[in-house]
Amino acid sequence: MKPILCLLLSATITLAADAEALRKLGAKVTETGGVVTQVNVKCDAFTEADFKTLGSCTTIKDLTISGKTITDSTLALLTGLTELERLSSDGIQLTDAGYKHFAAFQKLKSLSFFHPAFRSKEFTGSGLVQLKALTKLEKLTFAGSTAGDIAMEAVGQLTQIKEFRTWHTAQTQAGNAHLAKLSLTGLRIGQRLPEWGKDAPASFDESTMSVIAQIKPLEAIELTEARLTAKIIPHLQALPKLKKLKIETVDISAADVEAIKAALPNCQVEFKPMSDAEKEALLVKKLRL
């Protein structure tokens, strides 16, 4: 057998072995052209050896991981995944210092954190500033976190991002102010959870719109989990590039929505009304608005 053919055969066998090894760990694996490019896996029972197996599959471009076993030390075992373009995580237990490991993923374009280090005193959100090293990062989601304004201050320094989504965090209106430092084209903003204090003021209401109005490049906005009126119209009109507005799980009258549509003739407005029962369950009982 010719040397080149032997090398190709060996590489094919190795790639097949990578996919099989990941499937044995319970991962959902997608292959493109015989190469592993997408992996979705729960890491709750992962050992150090399992993380090394995952980290050795260096062709992965899209990775979805979850579990409290994802810590500073185990994330370090994944830094060989230099082809990553999208990473979504749920329940990771990184400290602020652990965010330095993301610098290894220089091709990342999209990054999501759901419930990161929930209730951990070792994560304030300041570590998010380490993401400045990811020059290609365009989309960031930060949701379901007990980190608040410190995290938002860090996000405000990530001037490379173009889309930001946040909800169910501990931020306040002061934290929202940092968003004005960004040149976003897309924004989804939702409500804090009341667990941080029964009488905690809303983190998103009509006053928040004055901050959003300062983000002039905005083309798409999603407003959720609030009580709003047509008073937000001037703030929306202050956004010259706004093309799409989605209003969902928001207590706002149909008449006010029609007024918004009339005031924004060049913007597609999508509205999903809430029933009285939904308002009571979500806005009153869950969010205590």
C-alpha positions as CSV (number, residue, x, y, z in Angstrom):
1,M,0.0,0.0,0.0
2,K,1.3,3.4,-0.9
3,P,2.5,5.7,1.9
4,I,-0.1,8.5,1.1
5,L,-2.9,6.0,1.0
6,C,-1.8,4.6,4.3
7,L,-1.9,8.0,5.9
8,L,-5.4,8.8,4.5
9,L,-6.7,5.5,5.8
10,S,-5.1,6.0,9.2
11,A,-6.6,9.5,9.4
12,T,-10.1,8.1,8.4
13,I,-9.9,5.5,11.1
14,T,-8.8,8.0,13.7
15,L,-11.7,10.4,12.9
16,A,-14.2,7.5,13.1
17,A,-12.7,6.5,16.4
18,D,-13.2,10.1,17.7
19,A,-16.9,10.1,16.8
20,E,-17.4,6.7,18.4
21,A,-15.6,7.7,21.6
22,L,-17.8,10.7,21.9
23,R,-21.0,8.7,21.4
24,K,-19.9,6.3,24.1
25,L,-19.9,9.4,26.4
26,G,-23.5,10.0,25.5
27,A,-22.8,12.8,23.0
28,K,-24.9,13.6,20.0
29,V,-22.4,13.9,17.2
30,T,-22.8,15.4,13.8
31,E,-20.2,14.6,11.1
32,T,-19.5,16.6,8.0
33,G,-17.5,15.0,5.3
34,G,-16.4,12.3,7.7
35,V,-15.2,14.9,10.3
36,V,-16.9,15.6,13.6
37,T,-18.1,19.2,13.5
38,Q,-20.9,19.4,16.0
39,V,-21.3,17.9,19.5
40,N,-24.0,18.2,22.1
41,V,-23.2,16.5,25.4
42,K,-24.1,16.5,29.1
43,C,-21.0,16.4,31.2
44,D,-22.6,15.8,34.6
45,A,-20.8,12.4,35.1
46,F,-17.6,13.3,33.1
47,T,-14.2,12.4,34.5
48,E,-11.0,14.1,33.7
49,A,-10.3,11.4,31.1
50,D,-13.7,12.1,29.5
51,F,-12.9,15.8,29.2
52,K,-9.5,14.9,27.6
53,T,-11.4,12.7,25.1
54,L,-13.7,15.6,24.2
55,G,-10.8,18.0,24.0
56,S,-8.9,15.8,21.6
57,C,-11.6,16.0,19.0
58,T,-10.1,19.2,17.5
59,T,-12.4,19.4,14.5
60,I,-15.5,20.5,16.5
61,K,-16.9,23.8,15.3
62,D,-20.2,23.8,17.3
63,L,-20.2,22.6,20.9
64,T,-23.1,22.5,23.4
65,I,-22.1,21.4,26.9
66,S,-23.8,21.3,30.3
67,G,-23.0,20.2,33.8
68,K,-21.4,21.3,37.1
69,T,-18.3,19.2,36.3
70,I,-17.2,22.0,33.9
71,T,-14.8,24.0,36.1
72,D,-11.7,26.0,35.7
73,S,-9.5,22.9,35.5
74,T,-11.7,20.8,33.2
75,L,-12.3,23.7,30.8
76,A,-8.5,23.9,30.5
77,L,-8.7,20.4,29.1
78,L,-10.8,21.6,26.2
79,T,-8.5,24.4,25.0
80,G,-7.3,22.2,22.1
81,L,-10.7,22.9,20.4
82,T,-9.3,25.7,18.4
83,E,-11.8,25.3,15.5
84,L,-14.8,26.2,17.7
85,E,-17.0,28.9,16.2
86,R,-20.0,28.3,18.5
87,L,-20.1,27.3,22.2
88,S,-23.2,27.1,24.3
89,S,-23.0,26.1,28.0
90,D,-25.5,25.5,30.8
91,G,-24.6,25.2,34.5
92,I,-20.8,25.6,34.2
93,Q,-19.0,26.3,37.5
94,L,-16.2,28.6,36.4
95,T,-14.7,31.2,38.7
96,D,-13.9,34.6,37.4
97,A,-10.3,33.5,36.9
98,G,-11.4,30.5,34.8
99,Y,-12.6,32.7,32.0
100,K,-9.0,33.2,30.8
101,H,-9.2,29.8,29.1
102,F,-11.7,31.1,26.5
103,A,-8.7,32.9,24.9
104,A,-7.8,29.6,23.3
105,F,-11.0,29.7,21.2
106,Q,-9.9,32.4,18.8
107,K,-12.5,31.5,16.1
108,L,-15.5,31.8,18.4
109,K,-18.3,33.8,16.9
110,S,-21.1,32.9,19.2
111,L,-21.0,32.2,23.0
112,S,-23.8,31.4,25.4
113,F,-23.9,31.1,29.2
114,F,-27.0,29.8,30.8
115,H,-27.0,29.5,34.6
116,P,-23.2,30.0,35.0
117,A,-21.9,29.3,38.5
118,F,-25.4,29.9,40.0
119,R,-25.1,31.3,43.6
120,S,-21.3,30.8,43.6
121,K,-19.4,33.5,45.4
122,E,-16.4,32.6,43.2
123,F,-18.1,34.2,40.2
124,T,-19.0,37.9,40.2
125,G,-19.1,38.3,36.4
126,S,-15.9,40.3,36.3
127,G,-14.2,37.4,34.5
128,L,-16.3,38.1,31.4
129,V,-13.9,40.9,30.6
130,Q,-11.5,38.1,29.5
131,L,-13.6,37.6,26.5
132,K,-12.1,40.8,25.0
133,A,-9.4,38.4,23.7
134,L,-12.0,36.9,21.3
135,T,-11.8,39.4,18.4
136,K,-14.2,37.4,16.2
137,L,-16.9,37.1,18.9
138,E,-20.2,38.6,17.6
139,K,-23.0,37.1,19.7
140,L,-23.1,36.7,23.5
141,T,-25.9,35.4,25.7
142,F,-25.7,35.8,29.5
143,A,-28.8,34.4,31.2
144,G,-30.0,32.9,34.4
145,S,-27.1,34.2,36.6
146,T,-26.8,35.4,40.1
147,A,-24.1,37.7,38.8
148,G,-25.4,41.2,38.2
149,D,-24.0,44.7,37.6
150,I,-20.3,43.6,37.8
151,A,-21.0,41.2,35.0
152,M,-22.7,43.9,33.0
153,E,-19.8,46.3,33.5
154,A,-17.5,43.6,32.0
155,V,-19.9,43.0,29.1
156,G,-19.8,46.7,28.4
157,Q,-16.1,46.3,27.6
158,L,-16.7,43.7,24.9
159,T,-16.9,46.2,22.2
160,Q,-16.5,43.6,19.5
161,I,-19.9,42.0,20.1
162,K,-22.8,42.8,17.8
163,E,-25.6,40.9,19.5
164,F,-26.3,40.6,23.2
165,R,-29.1,38.6,25.0
166,T,-29.7,38.7,28.7
167,W,-32.5,37.8,31.1
168,H,-33.1,36.3,34.6
169,T,-29.9,37.8,36.1
170,A,-29.3,39.9,39.2
171,Q,-28.5,43.1,37.3
172,T,-30.1,46.5,38.1
173,Q,-30.8,49.6,36.0
174,A,-27.3,50.7,36.8
175,G,-26.0,47.6,35.2
176,N,-28.0,48.2,32.1
177,A,-26.3,51.5,31.6
178,H,-23.1,49.7,30.4
179,L,-24.9,48.5,27.3
180,A,-24.7,52.0,25.9
181,K,-21.0,51.5,25.4
182,L,-21.6,48.8,22.8
183,S,-22.3,49.1,19.1
184,L,-25.0,46.4,19.0
185,T,-27.1,45.5,16.0
186,G,-29.2,43.1,18.0
187,L,-30.5,43.1,21.6
188,R,-32.8,40.8,23.7
189,I,-33.4,42.1,27.2
190,G,-35.6,40.5,29.9
191,Q,-36.3,40.8,33.6
192,R,-34.3,40.0,36.7
193,L,-35.6,37.2,38.9
194,P,-37.0,38.3,42.2
195,E,-35.0,35.7,44.1
196,W,-32.4,38.4,44.8
197,G,-34.9,40.2,47.0
198,K,-38.7,40.2,47.1
199,D,-38.8,44.0,46.9
200,A,-36.0,44.3,44.3
201,P,-37.0,46.9,41.7
202,A,-37.4,45.8,38.1
203,S,-34.2,45.6,36.1
204,F,-36.2,46.3,32.9
205,D,-39.0,48.8,32.5
206,E,-39.8,51.9,30.5
207,S,-36.8,53.8,32.0
208,T,-34.4,51.3,30.5
209,M,-35.4,52.4,27.1
210,S,-33.4,55.6,27.5
211,V,-30.3,53.5,27.6
212,I,-31.4,51.3,24.6
213,A,-32.0,54.5,22.6
214,Q,-28.3,55.3,22.9
215,I,-27.3,52.2,20.9
216,K,-27.7,53.7,17.5
217,P,-26.7,50.7,15.3
218,L,-29.6,48.6,16.7
219,E,-31.5,46.8,13.9
220,A,-33.4,44.2,16.0
221,I,-34.7,44.4,19.5
222,E,-36.6,41.8,21.6
223,L,-38.4,43.1,24.7
224,T,-39.6,40.6,27.2
225,E,-41.0,40.3,30.8
226,A,-42.0,43.8,31.5
227,R,-44.9,46.3,31.7
228,L,-44.7,48.8,28.9
229,T,-46.8,51.5,27.2
230,A,-46.6,53.7,24.1
231,K,-44.4,56.0,26.1
232,I,-41.4,54.0,24.7
233,I,-42.1,55.3,21.2
234,P,-39.7,58.3,21.3
235,H,-36.9,56.0,22.4
236,L,-37.6,53.6,19.6
237,Q,-37.8,56.4,17.1
238,A,-34.3,57.5,18.2
239,L,-32.9,54.3,16.6
240,P,-32.5,55.1,12.9
241,K,-31.6,51.6,11.8
242,L,-34.3,49.7,13.7
243,K,-36.0,47.1,11.4
244,K,-37.4,44.5,13.7
245,L,-39.1,44.8,17.1
246,K,-40.4,41.8,19.0
247,I,-42.6,42.3,22.1
248,E,-43.4,39.1,23.9
249,T,-44.4,38.2,27.5
250,V,-45.0,41.9,28.0
251,D,-48.0,43.6,29.6
252,I,-48.9,46.2,27.0
253,S,-52.3,47.1,25.5
254,A,-53.2,46.3,21.9
255,A,-53.8,50.0,21.4
256,D,-50.3,50.9,22.5
257,V,-48.9,48.3,20.2
258,E,-50.8,49.7,17.3
259,A,-49.5,53.2,18.2
260,I,-45.9,51.8,18.1
261,K,-46.5,50.3,14.7
262,A,-47.8,53.5,13.4
263,A,-44.9,55.4,14.8
264,L,-42.4,53.0,13.2
265,P,-43.6,52.5,9.6
266,N,-40.2,51.1,8.5
267,C,-40.0,48.6,11.3
268,Q,-41.5,45.1,11.5
269,V,-43.3,44.8,14.8
270,E,-44.1,41.4,16.2
271,F,-46.4,41.2,19.2
272,K,-47.7,38.2,21.1
273,P,-50.4,39.3,23.6
274,M,-50.6,37.8,27.1
275,S,-53.7,36.4,28.7
276,D,-54.7,37.6,32.1
277,A,-53.8,34.2,33.5
278,E,-50.3,34.5,31.9
279,K,-49.8,37.9,33.4
280,E,-50.7,36.7,36.8
281,A,-48.5,33.6,36.6
282,L,-45.4,35.2,35.1
283,L,-45.4,38.9,35.8
284,V,-47.1,38.9,39.2
285,K,-46.3,35.6,40.9
286,K,-42.9,34.7,39.3
287,L,-41.4,38.1,38.6
288,R,-43.3,40.1,41.2
289,L,-43.7,43.1,38.9
